[in-house]
Amino acid sequence: MTYLKEISVQHILDAITADDATSEDFASLALPESYRAAVVRKDEVEMFQGQESRDKDPRKSLHVDEVALPELGPGEVFVGVMASAINYNTVWTSIFEPVSTFGFLERYGRLSELTKRHDLPYHIVGSDLSGVVLRTGPGVTKWKPGDRVVAHCLSVELEAADGHDDTMMDPEQRIWGFETNFGGLAEVAMVKANQLMPKPEHLTWEEAASPGLVNCTAYRQLVSKNGGNMKQGDNVLIWGASGGLGGFATQYVLNGGGTPICVVSNEEKAEICRSMGAEHIINRSEENYRFWKDEHNQDPKEWLRFGRKIRELTGGEDIDIVFEHPGRETFGASVFVTRKGGTITTCASTSGYMHQYDNRYLWMNLKRIISSHFANYRESWEANRLVAQGKIHPTLSRTYSLDEVGQATLDVHRNAHQGKVGVLCLAPEEGMGVRNDEMRATHLEAINRFRGV
């Protein structure tokens, strides 16, 4: 059985790398009964009990196992995954924080006979992919075998009215590969057909896989009317401005006629922001801000000092929009430095979930805090379209093999990375998958901006 499985996976790769394989060729491929995937195991959820978050090692909890190919349901698609990427949700899954994701799978499994397939003793992780459609389930009309695709990670049922204005409002909204099973860090992934988008053809497989989650998240949080609704001339404070999320936020502000005020932690990251065109940089290691006096008390004098630095850079103006994602460590300062009537958008809490801020600076100055979580279908398409047009570029810095997924996740966990970290799945090496060399040559410097950092 293992021998037959290996031949089948190799046939998939051969078809993907062939220049003349047709849709009919892909449709006739024999699919494997099992495939390799990065998983966490349900019987190991207590393995880090008693350890501090920083000490939990994803290399111990993430395994590359043989898993069974699930049954394909209506509206679903199998994708041969050439590459994927690491996000913070993979870190959270791997260290079983803030809760074990098996609770998500159990709840989803109770929804219907179809969703019961997701409730397994292992969780296949990963919320990004680039690859090729292998099979389509009943009712799929937009995509066919052989289509080269990327996937966004929004999974919805859309049986309730709530999600038909904004799909993120669906009561059954989930993030694929985090709150559902059969994710992208695998040789094969199962997604809903409405998650698929065309692969930007001037990018390699690993480059095309890397924007997905963070690019769509940044678009909604900053550009969309559901988020910051940024306009020309806005001063936008971007925490971690050269990181996975911040690297896209910086690009969107520059493209949209705004002024990014980029907060980074060292000069190397500052240079990345400058190379994108940003002029206003705050290097935290040089300024040595200490927003917290101790574990329980913040220091408003440091907020004031931070605000003075911002005004020094902007010619006396305050912040219109804050692109927030660190959370606890920075949130008090973010609320304070925002102008009267300004907006703080938040999509994450990588430094802690329990935010504290002085509410007087919020209510008396009519500021707004807007929560933003991933992106709806339309926003995802718009974000991917900008990548395909070469107006927004990947932030990929390094790529690992699927067997090294634990190390790749550890890098992100310890912030020992820059931009996005990619993972090769079926692709045997980097640099494959480009079909528009002319366009690529035009943008090569921007595409490689984060490489080697």
C-alpha positions, -999 to +999 in steps of 0.1 A: +000+000+000+029+024+008+045+017-025+012+025-044+007+056-023+042+070-032+036+063-069+003+081-068+018+112-051+046+112-076+021+111-104+004+141-090+037+160-088+046+149-124+013+162-137+017+195-119+052+201-132+044+190-168+037+219-192+011+200-213-011+182-186-047+189-193-077+191-170-087+156-182-052+144-172-057+157-137-092+143-134-080+108-143-051+108-118-055+081-091-055+098-057-036+082-028-055+065+000-032+084+024-008+114+023+018+131+045+006+160+066+017+180+096-005+171+126-009+175+163-023+145+182-052+146+206-035+123+231-007+148+235-026+179+244-013+178+280+024+174+270+033+210+279+014+211+311+030+235+336+054+251+311+055+287+303+043+296+267+078+306+256+092+272+267+068+251+247+085+236+217+064+230+185+091+205+173+078+181+200+041+184+192+040+187+154+044+154+136+045+146+099+023+116+097+005+095+071-032+104+072-062+090+054-076+109+025-111+121+036-143+116+017-149+146-006-183+163+000-205+187-020-189+220-027-155+208-017-122+204-035-090+184-032-059+204-039-024+190-045-004+213-022+028+225-036+036+250-008+021+264+024+032+288+052+033+293+089+010+316+108+005+323+144-025+301+145-003+271+138+019+282+167-012+284+190-023+249+178+011+234+183+014+246+219-023+240+227-030+276+236-051+294+246-072+262+242-067+229+224-080+231+189-095+197+193-124+214+210-130+233+177-130+200+158-154+184+182-179+212+180-177+214+142-182+176+141-215+179+159-229+202+133-238+176+106-229+142+092-206+159+067-187+179+093-183+148+115-153+140+092-133+168+109-135+153+144-105+131+144-078+121+169-053+143+149-055+178+135-040+186+101-029+222+105-021+250+081-042+280+068-023+288+036-017+269+004-008+272-033-013+242-056-035+225-082-070+213-081-072+175-082-109+167-077-141+187-073-171+176-053-208+177-064-220+212-072-186+228-079-188+247-112-162+275-110-131+253-106-119+222-124-090+197-121-057+213-132-066+248-121-036+265-104-049+281-072-042+297-038-067+294-009-080+319+016-088+304+050-125+315+056-148+285+061-185+293+064-218+274+060-240+304+050-272+287+061-281+317+084-290+351+071-263+368+092-234+361+068-250+372+036-239+408+039-205+401+053-195+364+053-173+369+084-206+374+103-218+338+096-225+321+129-206+291+116-175+311+105-143+293+111-107+295+100-097+265+079-067+245+092-072+261+127-108+256+136-114+229+109-093+199+098-075+189+066-053+221+065-026+232+041+006+219+057+002+187+038+006+170+004-031+172-002-057+196+014-094+196+014-111+231+011-144+245+002-145+256-034-153+291-024-120+294-006-101+291-039-086+321-058-063+322-089-026+317-083-006+349-091+015+335-120+045+357-116+052+341-082+068+307-073+046+282-054+062+292-020+058+329-027+022+325-038+013+305-007+027+330+018+004+361+015-030+344+021-040+347+057-019+378+066-025+397+034-063+393+036-063+401+073-043+433+067-066+443+039-098+441+060-082+456+091-068+486+073-085+492+039-120+478+040-150+496+052-153+468+078-120+479+093-100+511+093-115+524+060-082+541+053-082+572+031-055+592+014-034+613+038-041+592+069-013+588+094-012+551+102+007+536+131+019+501+123+032+479+150+057+453+138+058+471+104+081+447+087+065+415+101+040+390+086+010+413+091+028+446+093+047+441+061+014+440+042+000+469+062+030+491+053+025+483+016-013+491+018-007+525+035+019+534+009-002+523-020-033+540-007-017+574-003-013+573+035+017+579+057+029+548+076+046+554+110+065+521+112+074+506+146+102+481+145+125+464+170+159+468+152+177+486+124+176+456+100+138+457+102+138+495+098+158+491+065+131+468+052+105+494+058+126+521+041+131+498+011+093+496+008+092+534+007+084+543+043+101+573+058+088+575+094+105+548+115+104+543+152+130+518+164+119+505+198+154+492+207+168+527+203+139+546+220+137+520+247+100+525+255+087+509+287+049+511+285+046+489+316+062+498+350+056+463+362+032+434+355+002+454+367+008+491+360+014+510+328+034+543+326+015+572+310+047+592+308+060+567+283+027+571+263+034+608+262+070+603+251+058+579+224+033+605+212+059+632+211+081+610+189+051+605+165+044+642+162+081+649+156+079+626+126+046+637+112+051+675+116+028+678+147+000+655+136-015+626+156-024+591+144-056+585+124-055+547+124-036+523+146-028+489+131-029+469+163-020+433+168+006+430+197-022+435+222-015+438+259+020+453+257+010+481+233-027+487+235-027+514+262-002+534+241-022+528+209-054+543+224-035+573+239-017+584+207-047+581+184-061+615+174-095+627+185-121+607+164-094+583+153-096+545+150-077+516+166-081+484+147-072+452+164-069+417+149-047+398+174-030+398+208+004+382+204+017+397+236-014+389+257-052+389+254-061+410+285-058+445+272-057+476+295-061+512+285-073+544+300-109+547+289-109+585+294-087+589+263-112+568+244-146+581+253-138+618+259-120+620+225-146+600+205-121+574+194-132+540+181-118+505+187-127+482+158-123+444+160-111+428+128-108+391+121-095+377+088-116+388+058-148+380+040-149+365+005-149+398-014-121+413+007-100+381+002-104+383-036-095+420-037-064+414-016-053+385-038-061+405-070-036+432-058-009+405-054-017+392-089-014+427-103+021+432-087+008+460-065+013+441-033+042+417-028+049+386-007+070+390+025+085+356+023+119+354+040+127+317+043+113+283+033+115+249+050+105+214+039+074+197+052+097+175+074+110+207+090+076+221+099+083+220+136+114+241+133+096+266+110+068+269+136+094+274+164+110+302+145+076+320+144+069+312+180+102+328+191+099+356+166+132+345+151+119+352+116+110+381+094+079+384+072+065+350+064+080+316+067+071+292+039+069+254+038+074+232+007+049+204+006+048+186-028+072+210-044+107+193-043+126+227-043+121+264-043+117+285-074+091+264-092+057+275-106+064+307-124+045+313-156+048+350-161+086+357-162+082+391-178+060+404-149+083+387-124+113+405-137+096+438-132+090+432-095+118+409-086+135+433-061+102+438-042+094+400-043+128+393-028+128+422-003+125+399+028+148+371+015+177+363+037+167+387+065 
